């Protein structure tokens, strides 16, 4: 009889404490570490304060413009798909270009890209504007023969001359390749994501479950922040792939750019923002699942073998970094 009376009472008391008594000391401690070690992603990218609405409008149209490829089959969005719930990638190991030939590296996400220290896996472009110029003239990607041919198509279009003039009102000749790339970059600077992890960092203690908080602790304990640091959790440094245990690859990374021996097999550290949405993984796109990627990174970069349980915990945490508008 007493059991029948007190069981519902205890349930009510437990629910009351969860709703009204606030976060546990452990949750407060984890949130403090998340705020201190990682931090929330800023709401705006550097340089966006100078972007006008007309510049962004032009950039968005150009981002989806297939006239920027020789046979009019490819746009920026072809490899860096942002439509619907897509996370700025095509989810292929490597991407096919205008004439079907695949590139050598996995296409990284364009989401939050303007926060990175540089663009491309090897960092060969200093910023979004410099990056936007490359694929259009790359013979494997969009395959346009020259800047002159690109501008010819823009000037012959019924809308672009007006849109360029509105976006660059102080330019006597606004339809330039530099302005084209600048407009695309302005649009890309709007592609900032917001995650439950950001909500947690900002003080919403309920944004992460206990299991996800435990996953963050496992992420820290494994030493992942030795490379994946800052509010991007990466994107701000270069590291050799296979730092502790060799990762077999023929791609020499930044060495192809710098010709320095110490840059062999060195790549930009990927941001872990939206990482659960952007597979397959690594510069070669040869790692199919996020679980495999976590285990391989732990082994090759940190020299540790994660158990399946620890891997699952870390992957659960990584899921909290996904854009809230792009998860089901």
C-alpha positions as CSV (number, residue, x, y, z in Angstrom):
1,X,0.0,0.0,0.0
2,X,2.8,2.4,1.0
3,X,4.6,1.6,-2.2
4,X,1.5,2.5,-4.3
5,X,1.2,5.8,-2.5
6,X,4.9,6.9,-2.5
7,X,5.9,5.8,-6.0
8,X,3.9,8.4,-7.9
9,X,4.9,10.9,-5.3
10,X,8.6,10.2,-5.9
11,X,8.1,10.5,-9.7
12,X,6.5,14.0,-9.2
13,X,9.4,15.1,-6.9
14,X,12.0,13.9,-9.5
15,X,10.3,15.7,-12.4
16,X,10.0,18.8,-10.2
17,X,13.7,18.8,-9.4
18,X,14.6,18.3,-13.1
19,X,12.5,21.2,-14.2
20,X,12.9,23.7,-11.5
21,X,16.2,23.0,-9.7
22,X,18.5,23.8,-12.6
23,X,21.5,22.0,-14.0
24,X,23.7,19.7,-11.9
25,X,27.2,20.8,-10.9
26,X,28.6,18.3,-13.4
27,X,26.6,19.9,-16.3
28,X,27.8,23.4,-15.1
29,X,31.4,22.2,-15.2
30,X,31.1,20.7,-18.6
31,X,29.4,23.8,-20.0
32,X,32.2,25.9,-18.5
33,X,34.8,23.8,-20.3
34,X,32.8,24.0,-23.5
35,X,32.7,27.8,-23.3
36,X,36.3,28.1,-22.3
37,X,38.0,25.6,-24.6
38,X,35.7,25.8,-27.7
39,X,33.3,28.7,-27.5
40,X,30.3,29.6,-29.6
41,X,30.6,30.3,-33.3
42,X,30.2,34.0,-34.1
43,X,27.0,35.0,-35.8
44,X,28.8,36.8,-38.7
45,X,31.9,36.1,-40.7
46,X,34.8,38.5,-40.9
47,X,34.2,41.0,-43.7
48,X,30.4,40.6,-43.8
49,X,29.9,44.0,-42.3
50,X,30.9,45.5,-45.7
51,X,28.5,43.3,-47.8
52,X,25.5,45.0,-49.2
53,X,22.2,43.2,-49.9
54,X,22.7,43.8,-53.6
55,X,26.2,42.3,-53.5
56,X,24.9,39.2,-51.7
57,X,22.0,38.9,-54.1
58,X,24.4,38.9,-57.1
59,X,26.7,36.5,-55.3
60,X,23.9,34.0,-54.6
61,X,22.8,34.1,-58.3
62,X,26.4,33.5,-59.4
63,X,26.8,30.7,-56.8
64,X,24.1,28.7,-58.7
65,X,25.1,29.9,-62.2
66,X,26.0,27.1,-64.6
67,X,27.1,29.5,-67.2
68,X,30.4,29.7,-65.2
69,X,31.3,26.2,-66.5
70,X,32.4,25.6,-70.1
71,X,29.5,23.3,-71.0
72,X,27.1,24.9,-68.6
73,X,26.6,21.9,-66.5
74,X,28.4,22.9,-63.2
75,X,27.9,25.7,-60.7
76,X,29.6,26.3,-57.3
77,X,26.6,24.5,-55.8
78,X,27.3,21.3,-57.8
79,X,30.2,20.4,-55.5
80,X,29.2,22.5,-52.5
81,X,25.5,21.8,-52.3
82,X,23.6,24.1,-49.9
83,X,20.0,23.4,-51.0
84,X,17.5,22.0,-48.6
85,X,19.3,20.2,-45.7
86,X,22.5,19.7,-47.7
87,X,25.6,20.7,-45.8
88,X,27.7,22.5,-48.4
89,X,29.1,19.3,-50.0
90,X,28.1,16.7,-52.5
91,X,28.8,13.8,-50.2
92,X,31.1,12.1,-52.8
93,X,34.7,10.9,-52.2
94,X,35.8,13.3,-54.9
95,X,33.7,15.5,-57.2
96,X,33.2,15.2,-61.0
97,X,33.9,18.3,-63.0
98,X,32.2,19.7,-66.1
99,X,33.4,16.9,-68.4
100,X,33.0,14.0,-65.9
101,X,36.6,13.8,-64.7
102,X,37.0,13.7,-60.9
103,X,39.2,16.0,-58.9
104,X,42.0,14.7,-56.6
105,X,40.6,15.8,-53.3
106,X,37.3,15.7,-51.3
107,X,35.2,18.8,-51.7
108,X,35.1,20.5,-48.3
109,X,32.0,22.2,-47.0
110,X,31.4,25.9,-47.8
111,X,29.5,26.3,-44.6
112,X,31.4,28.6,-42.2
113,X,34.3,28.5,-44.6
114,X,35.0,32.2,-44.2
115,X,36.1,31.6,-40.6
116,X,39.0,29.4,-41.7
117,X,42.6,30.7,-41.8
118,X,42.7,29.9,-45.5
119,X,40.9,28.0,-48.2
120,X,41.4,24.6,-49.9
121,X,43.0,21.5,-48.2
122,X,46.4,23.0,-48.8
123,X,45.5,26.6,-47.9
124,X,46.5,27.9,-51.3
125,X,43.8,30.5,-51.3
126,X,44.0,33.2,-48.7
127,X,40.3,33.9,-48.5
128,X,36.9,33.2,-50.0
129,X,37.4,35.6,-52.8
130,X,40.6,34.0,-53.9
131,X,39.0,30.6,-53.6
132,X,36.1,31.5,-55.8
133,X,38.4,32.4,-58.7
134,X,40.1,29.0,-58.8
135,X,37.4,26.3,-59.8
136,X,35.9,28.4,-62.6
137,X,39.2,28.3,-64.6
138,X,40.3,24.9,-63.4
139,X,40.4,22.5,-66.4
140,X,39.1,19.6,-64.4
141,X,36.4,21.5,-62.5
142,X,34.4,24.2,-64.4
143,X,36.9,24.3,-67.3
144,X,36.4,27.9,-68.5
145,X,39.3,28.8,-70.8
146,X,39.9,32.4,-69.5
147,X,38.6,35.2,-67.4
148,X,37.8,37.0,-70.7
149,X,35.4,34.2,-71.7
150,X,33.7,34.3,-68.3
151,X,33.1,38.0,-68.6
152,X,31.9,37.7,-72.1
153,X,29.1,35.4,-70.9
154,X,28.3,37.8,-68.0
155,X,28.0,40.8,-70.4
156,X,25.9,39.0,-72.9
157,X,23.4,37.9,-70.2
158,X,20.1,39.9,-69.9
159,X,20.5,40.4,-66.2
160,X,24.1,40.3,-65.1
161,X,25.3,43.8,-66.3
162,X,22.5,45.5,-64.3
163,X,23.1,43.3,-61.2
164,X,26.9,44.0,-61.3
165,X,26.2,47.7,-61.7
166,X,23.8,47.7,-58.6
167,X,26.3,45.6,-56.5
168,X,29.3,47.8,-57.5
169,X,27.8,51.3,-57.9
170,X,31.1,53.1,-57.7
171,X,32.8,51.1,-60.4
172,X,32.9,52.5,-64.0
173,X,33.2,49.0,-65.4
174,X,31.7,46.7,-62.7
175,X,31.7,43.4,-64.7
176,X,35.1,42.2,-63.7
177,X,36.4,38.8,-62.7
178,X,37.6,40.2,-59.4
179,X,34.1,41.6,-58.7
180,X,32.5,38.3,-59.7
181,X,34.6,36.4,-57.1
182,X,34.0,39.1,-54.5
183,X,30.2,38.8,-54.9
184,X,30.4,35.0,-54.5
185,X,32.4,35.4,-51.4
186,X,29.9,37.9,-50.0
187,X,27.1,35.3,-50.4
188,X,29.3,32.6,-48.9
189,X,29.8,34.8,-45.9
190,X,26.1,34.5,-45.1
191,X,26.5,30.7,-44.7
192,X,27.0,30.6,-40.9
193,X,25.5,27.7,-39.0
194,X,24.0,27.5,-35.6
195,X,24.1,24.3,-33.5
196,X,22.8,22.9,-30.2
197,X,26.4,23.0,-29.0
198,X,26.4,26.8,-29.5
199,X,23.1,26.9,-27.4
200,X,24.8,24.9,-24.7
201,X,27.9,27.2,-24.7
202,X,25.6,30.2,-24.4
203,X,23.9,28.9,-21.3
204,X,21.1,26.6,-22.4
205,X,22.0,23.6,-20.2
206,X,19.3,21.5,-21.7
207,X,20.6,21.8,-25.2
208,X,22.8,18.7,-24.8
209,X,21.7,15.5,-23.2
210,X,23.7,13.8,-20.5
211,X,25.0,11.3,-23.1
212,X,26.1,14.1,-25.4
213,X,27.8,15.9,-22.5
214,X,29.7,12.7,-21.7
215,X,30.7,12.5,-25.4
216,X,32.2,16.0,-25.1
217,X,34.2,14.8,-22.0
218,X,35.4,11.8,-24.0
219,X,36.4,14.2,-26.9
220,X,38.5,16.2,-24.5
221,X,40.0,13.2,-22.7
222,X,41.1,11.6,-26.0
223,X,43.1,14.8,-26.9
224,X,41.1,15.7,-30.0
225,X,41.4,19.5,-29.2
226,X,45.2,19.3,-29.8
227,X,44.2,19.8,-33.5
228,X,40.4,20.6,-33.4
229,X,40.5,23.7,-31.3
230,X,38.8,27.1,-31.2
231,X,35.1,27.8,-32.0
232,X,35.4,26.1,-35.4
233,X,37.0,23.0,-33.8
234,X,39.6,23.1,-36.6
235,X,40.1,25.2,-39.7
236,X,42.7,27.3,-38.0
237,X,46.0,25.3,-38.4
238,X,47.9,22.8,-40.5
239,X,48.9,19.3,-39.5
240,X,50.6,16.3,-41.0
241,X,48.2,13.5,-41.7
242,X,49.7,10.4,-40.0
243,X,51.5,12.4,-37.3
244,X,52.0,9.4,-35.0
245,X,51.1,6.4,-37.2
246,X,51.5,6.6,-41.0
247,X,48.4,7.3,-43.1
248,X,49.1,6.0,-46.6
249,X,48.5,8.6,-49.2
250,X,50.2,9.8,-52.4
251,X,49.0,13.3,-51.9
252,X,51.9,15.5,-50.6
253,X,49.6,18.2,-49.4
254,X,51.1,21.6,-48.8
255,X,54.4,20.4,-50.1
256,X,53.1,20.9,-53.6
257,X,52.6,24.5,-52.8
258,X,55.5,25.4,-50.6
259,X,58.2,22.8,-51.7
260,X,59.3,22.6,-48.1
261,X,60.1,19.1,-46.9
262,X,58.4,19.7,-43.6
263,X,55.1,20.3,-45.4
264,X,54.9,16.8,-46.9
265,X,51.5,15.2,-46.1
266,X,50.5,18.4,-44.3
267,X,46.9,19.6,-44.7
268,X,44.6,22.1,-43.2
269,X,42.8,20.7,-40.2
270,X,39.1,20.4,-41.0
271,X,36.5,22.1,-38.9
272,X,34.3,19.7,-37.1
273,X,31.3,21.9,-37.5
274,X,28.6,19.9,-39.4
275,X,31.1,17.0,-39.6
276,X,28.4,14.3,-39.2
277,X,26.7,15.7,-42.3
278,X,29.7,16.0,-44.6
279,X,31.0,12.5,-45.2
280,X,32.9,10.8,-46.7
281,X,36.0,12.0,-44.9
282,X,39.7,13.1,-45.1
283,X,41.4,14.8,-48.0
284,X,41.0,11.8,-50.2
285,X,37.4,11.0,-49.3
286,X,38.3,7.4,-48.6
287,X,36.8,7.1,-45.2
288,X,33.1,6.4,-45.5
289,X,31.7,6.8,-42.0
290,X,32.1,9.3,-39.1
291,X,32.8,6.4,-36.7
292,X,35.7,5.2,-38.9
293,X,37.0,8.7,-39.2
294,X,37.1,9.2,-35.5
295,X,38.9,5.9,-34.9
296,X,41.4,6.5,-37.7
297,X,42.2,10.1,-36.5
298,X,42.7,8.8,-33.0
299,X,45.1,6.2,-34.2
300,X,47.0,8.1,-36.9
301,X,47.2,11.5,-35.1
302,X,47.1,10.6,-31.4
303,X,48.5,7.1,-31.4
304,X,45.5,5.7,-29.5
305,X,43.0,2.9,-30.2
306,X,39.5,4.0,-29.2
307,X,37.0,1.4,-28.1
308,X,33.7,1.2,-29.9
309,X,32.0,2.6,-26.8
310,X,34.3,5.7,-26.7
311,X,33.9,6.2,-30.4
312,X,30.1,6.2,-30.1
313,X,30.3,8.7,-27.3
314,X,32.5,11.1,-29.3
315,X,30.3,10.7,-32.4
316,X,27.3,11.5,-30.3
317,X,28.9,14.7,-29.3
318,X,30.0,15.6,-32.8
319,X,26.3,15.4,-33.8
320,X,25.6,18.4,-31.6
321,X,27.8,20.5,-33.9
322,X,25.5,20.1,-36.8
323,X,23.4,23.0,-38.1
324,X,20.0,22.9,-36.4
325,X,18.3,23.7,-39.8
326,X,20.0,20.8,-41.5
327,X,19.3,17.9,-39.2
328,X,16.2,15.8,-39.4
